[in-house]
Amino acid sequence: MLQTGTGLLSDRLKSQSRLWFGEHLYRYFERLEDNFHRRSLTASDSIEQANLLAQQQAVKLGQDEAFRLFADHINRAFNTNRAYEAGGHSSLDRLAQRLEKLPDTYFDKEKPQLSNICRAIAPITVLAGFQQILAPLKLDAAHRHHALTMFQGLFIQELNKLYDDLFESLPVENQAHNVEAWISHIKQQLSENNLSTQDRALTETRLQRLLKLHSHRHRASDNTVVMEPSDAELLETAANIFQLLPTKRRLSPGVLSSLNTLQTSVSSLALKDRNAFMHPLHPARQICRQVINTLCQWDDAQTNQRQQFDAELKIICKKLTAHNINASLFYQIREQIDACCQHLIQSIKLNDKRSLNAEVGQKRLTRLRKKVHEMLDEKTASLPTALPVSVDNMLYGPMTTIILYHWLRHGSNSAPLRRSLQLIDDIIWYIQPHSDWSELRRAKAMSKDIETELSDGLQRINYSYQASQALIDELHQLRLIASGRSVSINKPDAMR
């Protein structure tokens, strides 16, 4: 069933609100995760630090489920018949008043639904949604107040921006048919990739109706004669759907073959259904648009995902044969096409998220590596002579990786990290010449400990055994060279 003007307006307000909620909720998750991480870097003890890092990981793993529960809460509020009571928020009051002033002749009986929307996006409703995200985020009681404070600051206090955006998108009081704004909004909706076949077709239908309304401000007479489309018009309508694909050069041969089968079948059906085919809700047109929209994202999919889509589309298109083509065949395959397309789109979204997480992780790793190198610069700045090239390469290479391993795995104040930093001090001291007899004895005694600690660290970062032994042998050689340059003074009598 086609929706009325009110249905179009209410859907647009709901869609705009859901989009705003989604963007701000994930932004809140990112800030909350970052907050736990920053607090862990300055934690006073290892237990507190471990707890904060565990909370950070819980937020990262639970945010998708938290978003789903929050979205369900808002959707229930949209469907609850409860009008908004003015006085809670000035910007929302203004929005509700504008909705009330829109002409009754246009909204008919459905006008109260718009007041319900104001209730669903009110601060009290949104704040109640915070309770929905506590369980999947696994927030400890000690952190819930802090998380709530951040939610109020990053989400609740920003709601006036949503209300203002919704207000600006409404038809002005003396122009209920703000058609151009609706056309622009619906085109934006059609650019989204996660629309189902049915939703996309309904949205296209609304767009066609609005375009006609924009071109013809006055309705045609009920007695207007409907002319049957010509063969050329029907074939052109079918072909235009496939022309929406930007390029076919990068598609696999299998997908191109399936598209040819699909276009041939649809063209044959267009000549049979004629007037029915010209309607955007025709099942063949719905399916073609869904496939074409999905293939526009082809370059962003991984090889195995493309192969799976190729195979599934080929199986589906085999069911379409030109000699017995009819609309019922497209009704039968609509759910399969929907599932096939949605699987590829969701896989691409997951790829994007993984790439983003990898990029964030790489930036953090680069930042931490820079910090480690700065610490090494401080440790070596006061040495009387420059370090040997081999030791310098070892400290700024594998030893830096060992420190990063313990930093990321155990934290910045962990015992393994402190031991690794101490090992650097020991290595630098170990290869220096010493004049005191007790220092010479200490250097000789610490040889085995340095070898064990360095070997264990290199093993943790998967350094090869041969390369590890080469580094250890190099340190022993440098120690022997340093011993030759040492001047023994104050040697105990018992040792002379």
C-alpha positions in Angstrom: 0.0 0.0 0.0 1.3 3.4 -0.9 1.8 5.8 2.0 0.0 9.1 2.3 1.8 12.5 2.7 1.7 12.0 6.5 3.2 8.6 6.2 6.0 10.1 4.1 6.6 12.9 6.5 6.5 10.7 9.6 8.8 8.2 8.0 11.2 10.9 7.1 11.3 12.3 10.6 11.8 8.8 12.1 14.6 8.0 9.6 16.3 11.3 10.2 16.1 10.7 14.0 17.4 7.1 13.7 20.4 8.3 11.7 21.2 11.0 14.2 20.9 8.6 17.1 23.2 6.0 15.4 25.9 8.5 14.7 25.9 10.0 18.2 25.7 6.6 19.9 28.7 5.2 18.2 30.6 8.4 18.8 29.7 8.0 22.5 31.0 4.4 22.4 34.3 5.6 20.9 34.7 8.4 23.5 33.9 6.0 26.4 36.3 3.4 25.1 39.0 6.1 24.8 38.3 7.4 28.3 38.9 3.9 29.8 42.1 3.6 27.9 43.5 7.0 28.9 42.6 6.4 32.6 44.4 3.1 32.4 47.6 4.8 31.4 47.6 6.9 34.6 46.3 4.1 36.9 48.0 4.0 40.3 48.3 0.2 40.4 48.2 -2.8 38.1 44.8 -4.1 39.3 43.1 -0.8 38.6 44.8 -0.6 35.2 43.7 -4.2 34.3 40.1 -3.3 35.4 40.0 -0.2 33.1 41.5 -2.1 30.2 38.9 -4.9 30.7 36.1 -2.2 30.6 37.6 -0.8 27.4 37.5 -4.2 25.8 33.9 -4.8 27.0 32.8 -1.6 25.4 34.5 -2.5 22.2 32.9 -6.0 22.0 29.4 -5.0 23.3 28.7 -1.8 21.4 27.0 -3.4 18.4 24.6 -5.3 20.7 24.1 -2.1 22.7 23.2 -0.2 19.6 20.7 -2.9 18.6 19.0 -2.7 22.0 18.9 1.1 22.0 17.5 1.1 18.5 14.8 -1.4 19.6 13.9 0.9 22.5 13.5 3.9 20.2 11.5 1.9 17.7 9.1 0.8 20.4 8.7 4.4 21.5 7.9 5.4 17.9 5.1 2.8 17.8 3.7 3.7 21.2 0.6 5.9 21.0 1.6 8.5 23.6 1.5 12.2 22.8 4.2 14.6 23.7 3.5 17.0 26.6 5.0 20.5 26.0 7.3 22.1 28.6 10.1 19.6 28.8 12.5 21.1 26.2 12.2 24.5 24.3 13.5 23.2 21.0 11.3 20.1 21.1 8.3 22.3 22.1 8.9 24.4 19.0 9.0 21.3 16.8 5.8 20.0 18.3 4.1 23.4 17.8 5.1 23.5 14.2 3.7 20.0 13.6 0.4 21.2 15.2 0.3 24.2 12.8 0.6 22.1 9.6 -2.8 22.1 7.7 -5.4 19.6 9.0 -6.7 19.1 5.5 -3.4 17.6 4.5 -2.8 15.4 7.5 -6.3 14.0 7.9 -6.6 11.4 10.8 -2.9 10.6 11.0 -1.7 13.9 12.4 -1.5 12.7 16.0 1.3 10.3 14.9 3.6 13.2 14.5 3.1 14.2 18.1 4.0 10.7 19.2 7.3 11.1 17.4 8.2 14.1 19.6 7.5 11.9 22.7 9.8 9.1 21.3 12.8 11.5 20.8 12.3 13.4 24.0 15.2 13.5 26.5 13.3 11.4 29.0 12.8 8.6 26.4 16.4 8.8 25.2 17.8 8.8 28.7 15.7 5.6 29.4 17.5 4.0 26.5 20.8 4.3 28.5 19.5 1.5 30.7 19.3 -0.7 27.6 23.0 -0.4 26.8 24.4 -1.2 30.3 24.1 -5.0 30.0 25.9 -5.5 26.7 28.6 -3.0 27.6 29.2 -4.9 30.9 29.8 -1.7 32.8 30.8 -2.3 36.5 28.8 -0.4 39.1 31.9 1.7 39.9 31.9 3.1 36.3 28.2 3.5 35.6 27.9 7.0 37.0 30.9 8.1 35.0 29.4 6.5 31.8 26.0 8.1 32.5 27.7 11.5 32.9 29.4 11.1 29.5 26.1 10.0 28.0 24.4 13.1 29.2 27.1 15.4 28.0 27.7 13.7 24.5 24.1 12.7 23.8 21.3 14.2 25.9 22.8 17.8 25.8 23.2 17.5 22.1 19.5 16.6 21.4 18.6 20.3 20.7 20.6 20.0 17.5 18.4 17.1 16.4 15.3 19.0 17.2 16.6 22.0 15.2 17.4 19.8 12.2 14.0 18.3 12.2 12.4 21.7 12.6 14.3 23.0 9.6 13.3 20.0 7.5 9.5 20.6 8.0 7.3 22.3 5.4 7.0 26.0 6.2 3.6 27.1 7.6 2.3 28.6 4.4 3.7 25.8 2.1 2.7 22.3 3.3 3.8 20.7 0.1 7.6 21.4 0.5 8.1 18.9 -2.3 11.7 19.8 -3.2 12.9 19.1 0.4 11.2 15.7 0.3 12.6 14.8 -3.1 16.1 15.6 -1.8 15.6 13.5 1.3 14.2 10.5 -0.6 17.1 10.6 -3.0 19.4 10.5 0.0 17.4 7.5 1.3 17.8 5.7 -2.0 21.6 6.2 -1.8 21.7 4.0 1.3 22.9 0.5 0.8 21.0 -1.4 3.5 17.5 -0.9 2.1 15.5 -4.1 1.5 14.0 -4.8 -1.9 10.6 -3.9 -0.8 11.7 -0.7 1.0 13.7 0.4 -2.0 10.7 -0.1 -4.3 8.3 1.8 -2.0 10.8 4.7 -1.7 11.2 4.8 -5.5 7.4 5.0 -5.8 7.2 7.9 -3.4 9.9 9.7 -5.3 8.0 9.2 -8.6 4.9 10.6 -7.1 6.7 13.6 -5.7 8.4 14.3 -9.0 5.1 14.3 -10.8 3.6 16.6 -8.1 6.6 18.9 -8.6 6.1 19.0 -12.3 2.3 19.3 -12.2 1.1 21.3 -9.3 -2.5 20.6 -10.2 -3.9 17.1 -10.4 -5.1 15.9 -13.7 -8.7 15.1 -14.3 -10.0 11.7 -13.2 -11.1 11.2 -16.8 -7.6 11.3 -18.2 -7.0 8.5 -20.6 -4.1 6.2 -19.8 -2.1 5.4 -22.9 -0.4 2.0 -23.1 3.4 2.2 -23.4 5.1 1.3 -26.6 7.5 -1.6 -27.0 10.4 0.9 -27.2 9.3 2.6 -24.0 9.1 -0.7 -22.2 12.5 -1.9 -23.4 14.1 1.5 -22.5 12.6 1.3 -19.0 14.1 -2.1 -18.5 17.5 -1.1 -19.9 17.6 2.1 -17.9 17.7 0.1 -14.7 20.9 -1.7 -15.7 22.4 1.6 -17.0 22.6 2.8 -13.3 25.6 0.5 -12.8 28.7 2.9 -13.1 31.0 0.4 -14.8 30.9 -3.3 -15.7 34.6 -3.6 -16.4 35.6 -4.8 -13.0 32.7 -7.3 -12.6 33.5 -11.0 -12.9 32.5 -12.9 -16.0 30.0 -14.9 -13.9 28.2 -11.8 -12.7 28.2 -10.3 -16.2 26.6 -13.5 -17.4 24.0 -13.4 -14.7 23.2 -9.7 -15.5 22.7 -10.6 -19.1 20.3 -13.4 -18.2 18.5 -11.0 -15.8 18.2 -8.2 -18.3 16.9 -10.6 -21.1 14.3 -12.0 -18.8 13.1 -8.6 -17.5 12.9 -7.2 -21.1 10.8 -10.2 -22.1 8.5 -9.7 -19.1 8.2 -6.0 -19.8 6.6 -6.7 -23.2 4.2 -9.1 -21.6 3.1 -7.1 -18.5 3.2 -3.7 -20.3 1.2 -1.2 -18.0 2.0 -3.2 -14.9 5.7 -3.2 -15.6 5.8 0.6 -15.8 5.0 0.8 -12.0 8.1 0.9 -9.8 6.6 -1.8 -7.5 6.7 -4.4 -10.2 8.7 -7.3 -8.7 11.1 -7.5 -11.7 12.0 -3.9 -11.3 12.5 -4.2 -7.6 14.9 -7.1 -7.9 16.9 -5.5 -10.7 17.3 -2.3 -8.7 18.4 -4.2 -5.7 21.0 -6.2 -7.6 22.4 -3.1 -9.4 22.6 -1.1 -6.2 24.5 -3.9 -4.5 27.0 -4.3 -7.5 27.8 -0.6 -7.1 29.7 -1.6 -4.0 31.5 -4.5 -5.8 35.0 -2.9 -5.6 34.8 -2.7 -1.8 34.2 -6.5 -1.4 36.9 -9.1 -0.8 37.6 -11.8 -3.3 35.8 -14.6 -1.4 32.8 -12.4 -0.8 32.6 -11.7 -4.5 32.9 -15.3 -5.4 30.1 -16.2 -3.0 27.8 -13.5 -4.4 28.7 -14.6 -8.0 27.7 -18.2 -7.2 24.4 -17.4 -5.5 23.3 -14.9 -8.2 24.1 -17.5 -10.9 21.9 -20.1 -9.1 19.0 -17.6 -8.7 19.1 -16.4 -12.3 19.0 -20.0 -13.6 15.4 -20.0 -12.4 14.5 -17.3 -15.0 13.9 -18.5 -18.5 12.5 -16.3 -21.3 10.0 -18.8 -22.7 7.9 -19.1 -19.5 8.8 -15.8 -17.8 6.1 -14.2 -15.6 5.9 -11.9 -12.6 5.3 -14.8 -10.1 8.9 -16.1 -10.8 10.3 -12.8 -9.5 8.1 -12.9 -6.5 9.5 -16.3 -5.7 13.2 -15.2 -5.9 12.7 -11.9 -4.2 13.7 -13.2 -0.7 16.7 -15.0 -2.1 17.9 -11.9 -3.9 17.4 -9.8 -0.8 19.4 -12.3 1.3 22.2 -12.5 -1.3 22.5 -8.7 -1.6 22.3 -8.0 2.1 25.0 -10.6 2.8 27.4 -8.8 0.5 26.6 -5.4 1.8 26.9 -6.4 5.4 30.2 -8.1 4.6 31.5 -4.9 3.0 30.4 -2.9 6.1 32.3 -5.4 8.3 35.4 -5.0 6.1 35.2 -1.2 6.5 34.9 -1.5 10.3 37.8 -3.9 10.4 39.9 -1.6 8.2 39.0 1.3 10.5 40.0 -0.6 13.6 43.2 -1.7 12.0 44.0 1.9 11.0 43.3 3.1 14.5 45.5 0.3 16.0 48.3 1.1 13.6 48.2 4.8 14.5 48.3 3.9 18.2 51.2 1.5 17.6 53.1 4.3 15.7 52.5 6.7 18.5 53.8 4.2 21.2 56.8 3.3 19.1 57.7 7.0 19.0 57.5 7.2 22.8 59.8 4.1 23.2 62.3 5.7 20.8 62.2 8.9 22.8 62.9 6.9 26.0 65.8 5.2 24.3 67.2 8.6 23.2 67.1 9.8 26.8 68.9 6.6 28.0 71.7 6.9 25.5 72.1 10.7 25.3 74.6 10.9 28.3 76.9 8.0 27.2 80.5 9.0 26.7 80.7 7.3 23.3 78.1 6.4 20.7 76.7 2.9 20.9 78.0 0.3 18.4 75.8 0.1 15.3 74.7 -3.4 16.1 73.5 -2.5 19.6 71.8 0.7 18.3 70.0 -1.4 15.7 69.0 -4.0 18.3 67.6 -1.3 20.8 65.6 0.6 18.1 64.5 -2.6 16.4 63.7 -5.9 18.2 64.0 -4.4 21.7 61.5 -1.7 20.8 59.1 -4.4 19.6 59.6 -6.4 22.9 58.7 -3.2 24.9 55.6 -2.6 22.7 54.5 -6.2 23.1 54.5 -5.9 26.9 53.0 -2.4 26.8 50.1 -3.4 24.7 49.5 -6.8 26.4 50.1 -5.9 30.1 50.0 -2.1 30.3 52.3 0.8 30.8 52.9 0.1 34.5 53.3 -3.7 34.3 56.1 -5.7 35.7 57.1 -7.3 32.3 57.4 -3.8 30.8 59.6 -2.6 33.7 61.8 -5.6 33.3 62.2 -4.9 29.6 63.2 -1.3 30.3 65.7 -2.5 33.0 67.2 -5.0 30.5 68.0 -2.0 28.2 69.8 -0.3 31.0 71.7 -3.5 31.8 72.7 -4.0 28.1 74.0 -0.5 27.8 76.0 -0.8 31.1 77.2 -4.3 30.2 79.0 -3.3 27.1 80.8 -0.3 28.6 84.4 -0.5 29.9 84.6 -0.3 33.8 87.5 0.7 36.0 86.3 -0.7 39.3 87.0 -4.3 40.2 83.5 -4.9 41.6 81.9 -3.5 38.5 84.0 -6.0 36.4 82.8 -8.9 38.6 79.2 -7.7 38.3 79.4 -7.5 34.4 80.8 -11.0 34.3 78.0 -12.3 36.6 75.1 -10.6 34.7 76.1 -12.2 31.4 73.9 -15.2 31.9 70.9 -13.1 33.1 71.1 -10.8 30.1 71.3 -13.8 27.7 68.2 -15.4 29.3 66.1 -12.2 29.4 67.0 -11.2 25.9 66.3 -14.7 24.5 62.9 -14.9 26.2 61.9 -11.4 24.9 63.0 -12.2 21.3 61.1 -15.5 21.5 57.9 -13.6 22.4 58.0 -11.5 19.3 58.8 -14.6 17.1 62.4 -13.6 16.4 64.2 -16.5 14.8 66.6 -18.6 16.9 69.6 -18.0 14.6 69.0 -14.2 14.7 68.6 -14.2 18.5 71.9 -16.1 18.9 73.7 -13.7 16.6 72.5 -10.8 18.8 73.6 -12.5 22.0 77.0 -13.5 20.6 77.5 -9.9 19.5 76.8 -8.7 23.0 79.4 -11.2 24.4 82.0 -10.0 21.9 81.3 -6.3 22.8 81.7 -7.3 26.5 85.1 -8.9 25.8 86.2 -5.8 23.8 85.1 -3.6 26.7 87.0 -5.7 29.2 90.2 -5.2 27.2 89.7 -1.5 27.5 89.0 -1.6 31.2 91.6 -0.5 33.7 91.6 -2.6 36.9 92.3 -0.4 40.0 91.8 -1.0 43.7 92.1 -4.7 43.1 91.6 -6.5 46.4 94.8 -8.0 47.9 93.2 -11.5 47.9 92.7 -11.3 44.2 96.3 -10.1 43.4 
